[in-house]
């Protein structure tokens, strides 16, 4: 019984994939053209389905280079993708732009941000990807709004030589401060929050992403467009609109 259920599920998934495939005009190297939906890519053949329901299994060597490219882009491999950070420098100082109001030594850290991406599996994917990352921070006195601390990008082509893996850090060092002013209870400054990473193919389609927040995934492409133009260091809300920096609560004066 279990085998039957699994078989039906497999059939349903396959049928769903066929129905979901868009009709495409294919061209063979012989010059012949025909309409069919893509079903699957197995071994050295493509399985296609004609408008009348006929299943075709055609050797890849007979299909035009343009259509092989179409299949590869429409069915990219899975990628594991994440944001990364590394501490470049850190320290503390009694002298700061906020003196003489700084109560404790001003602590600072400088970070470089980037991404790590790895293709799952070993199937060839001879296409260049653009990987972009967007770094978010928070003000230490309030986490109600985010700060766009940094952004950057690099290109990646998965090959056997690079083991289909890339780790990249941008050149920019982002300084984060931690200090307290006289009479104020809470620490001031900025802190790291999270990184959004996206991979875009030659068509401009996002084929992989790692989002730290669920609200970013809703309308992701539109929000990414806004983040590309958003001023670094600016505060933003969930609609990627600029907002004012949070104001601290009334200080508890120490009497000094």
C-alpha positions in Angstrom: 0.0 0.0 0.0 2.8 2.4 0.9 4.5 1.8 -2.5 1.2 2.6 -4.3 0.9 5.8 -2.4 4.4 6.8 -3.1 4.0 5.9 -6.7 0.9 8.1 -7.0 2.7 10.9 -5.3 5.6 10.6 -7.7 3.1 10.5 -10.7 1.3 13.5 -9.4 4.6 15.4 -8.9 5.7 14.5 -12.4 2.4 15.4 -13.9 2.4 18.7 -12.0 5.9 19.5 -13.4 4.7 18.8 -16.9 1.6 20.9 -16.6 3.6 23.7 -15.0 6.1 23.8 -17.9 5.6 26.6 -20.4 5.2 25.8 -24.1 8.4 26.5 -25.9 9.5 26.4 -29.5 12.5 24.1 -29.8 15.0 24.1 -32.6 17.1 21.1 -33.6 20.6 21.4 -35.2 19.0 20.0 -38.3 16.9 23.1 -38.5 13.6 21.5 -37.6 11.4 23.3 -35.1 8.5 22.2 -33.0 6.5 23.2 -29.9 6.7 21.3 -26.6 6.9 21.6 -22.9 10.0 20.7 -21.0 9.5 17.7 -18.6 12.9 16.7 -17.4 16.7 16.5 -18.1 18.1 13.0 -17.5 21.5 11.9 -18.7 22.1 12.7 -22.3 18.5 13.3 -23.2 15.7 15.8 -22.7 12.2 14.6 -22.1 9.6 16.9 -23.8 5.8 16.8 -24.1 4.0 18.0 -27.3 0.7 19.9 -27.2 -1.1 16.6 -28.1 0.5 14.9 -25.1 3.2 12.9 -27.0 6.3 12.3 -25.0 9.6 12.9 -26.8 13.1 11.9 -25.6 15.6 13.8 -27.7 19.5 13.5 -27.4 21.0 16.7 -26.2 23.5 16.6 -29.0 20.7 17.1 -31.5 19.3 20.2 -29.8 20.4 23.7 -30.6 22.9 25.4 -28.3 20.3 28.2 -27.6 17.8 25.7 -26.3 20.3 23.8 -24.2 21.1 27.2 -22.7 17.4 27.7 -22.1 17.1 24.4 -20.2 20.1 25.1 -18.1 18.9 28.5 -17.0 15.3 27.4 -16.4 16.5 24.5 -14.3 19.5 25.7 -12.2 21.1 23.6 -9.6 20.5 24.2 -5.9 22.9 26.5 -4.1 23.7 26.8 -0.4 24.2 30.6 0.2 24.8 32.6 3.3 26.2 35.9 4.5 29.6 36.1 6.3 31.5 38.6 8.4 35.0 38.9 9.7 36.4 41.3 12.3 39.2 43.4 10.8 40.1 45.5 13.9 38.9 46.3 17.4 39.8 48.4 20.3 38.8 51.1 22.8 39.7 54.7 23.4 39.1 57.3 26.1 39.2 60.0 23.4 36.2 60.2 21.0 34.1 62.6 19.0 31.6 62.4 21.9 34.0 63.6 24.6 33.6 64.9 27.3 30.2 63.2 27.5 31.3 59.7 27.1 31.1 57.9 30.5 33.0 54.7 29.7 35.8 54.0 27.3 34.5 54.0 23.7 34.7 50.5 22.3 34.9 50.0 18.5 35.0 47.1 16.1 35.5 47.2 12.3 34.1 44.4 10.2 34.2 43.3 6.6 31.2 41.6 5.2 30.5 39.2 2.3 29.0 35.9 1.3 29.6 32.2 0.9 28.0 30.1 -1.9 28.3 26.5 -2.8 26.6 24.5 -5.5 24.9 21.3 -4.5 25.7 18.3 -6.7 28.3 18.1 -9.5 26.1 18.7 -12.6 27.8 21.3 -14.9 26.3 24.8 -14.8 28.3 26.9 -17.2 26.7 30.2 -16.4 27.9 33.2 -14.4 26.0 34.4 -11.4 25.9 37.8 -9.7 25.9 37.5 -5.9 24.8 40.5 -3.9 24.7 41.0 -0.2 23.0 43.7 2.0 24.1 44.1 5.6 21.7 45.3 8.2 22.5 46.7 11.6 20.6 48.1 14.6 20.9 51.0 16.9 21.8 49.9 20.4 19.1 52.0 22.0 16.3 50.6 19.9 15.7 47.7 17.5 12.5 49.0 16.0 14.2 50.0 12.7 17.2 48.7 10.8 20.2 50.4 9.4 21.7 49.5 6.0 25.3 49.2 7.0 26.9 47.9 3.8 26.3 46.2 0.4 28.4 44.7 -2.2 28.6 42.2 -5.1 30.8 39.8 -7.0 30.4 37.3 -9.8 30.7 33.5 -9.4 30.9 30.7 -12.0 30.8 27.2 -10.4 33.5 24.9 -11.9 35.4 21.8 -10.9 38.5 24.0 -10.4 36.9 26.1 -7.6 35.0 23.1 -6.3 31.8 25.0 -7.1 32.4 27.1 -4.0 33.2 30.8 -3.4 33.8 32.8 -0.2 34.0 36.6 -0.7 34.6 39.6 1.5 34.2 43.2 0.5 37.1 45.7 0.9 35.0 48.2 2.9 35.5 48.2 6.7 32.4 49.1 8.7 32.9 50.6 12.1 30.5 49.8 14.9 30.7 51.7 18.2 29.6 50.9 21.7 29.7 53.6 24.4 27.6 55.2 27.2 27.1 58.9 27.8 27.0 60.4 31.3 23.5 60.2 32.7 22.3 57.6 30.2 21.6 54.1 31.3 21.6 52.3 28.0 24.6 51.8 25.7 24.8 53.9 22.5 26.1 53.1 19.0 25.4 50.5 16.3 25.5 46.8 16.2 25.4 44.1 13.5 22.0 42.4 12.8 21.9 40.2 9.7 22.8 39.8 6.0 20.5 39.3 3.0 22.3 37.4 0.1 20.9 36.8 -3.4 22.1 35.1 -6.5 21.0 36.4 -9.9 21.5 34.6 -13.2 22.2 35.9 -16.7 18.5 36.6 -17.2 18.3 38.8 -14.2 16.3 36.2 -12.3 16.9 35.5 -8.6 17.6 31.8 -8.4 18.8 31.5 -4.8 18.7 33.7 -1.7 19.2 33.7 2.0 16.9 36.0 3.9 17.2 36.8 7.6 13.6 38.1 7.8 10.3 36.7 6.5 9.0 40.2 5.6 11.9 40.6 3.2 10.8 37.6 1.2 7.4 39.2 0.3 8.1 41.2 -2.8 11.8 40.3 -2.6 12.7 41.6 -6.1 11.1 45.0 -5.5 12.8 45.3 -2.1 16.2 44.4 -3.6 15.8 47.1 -6.2 15.2 49.6 -3.4 18.1 48.3 -1.3 20.4 48.8 -4.3 19.6 52.5 -4.3 19.2 53.0 -0.5 21.8 55.3 1.2 24.3 53.4 3.3 24.0 54.3 7.0 20.3 55.2 6.6 17.5 53.8 8.8 14.7 51.9 7.0 11.4 50.2 7.7 10.0 47.0 6.3 8.9 48.7 3.1 12.5 49.9 2.6 11.5 53.5 3.2 13.8 55.9 5.0 12.9 56.7 8.5 14.3 58.8 11.4 16.9 57.4 13.7 15.4 56.2 17.0 15.6 58.7 19.9 16.7 57.6 23.3 14.5 57.7 26.4 14.9 60.4 28.9 18.2 59.9 30.7 18.5 59.0 34.3 21.0 61.7 35.5 23.8 60.5 37.7 24.0 63.9 39.5 27.6 64.4 38.4 
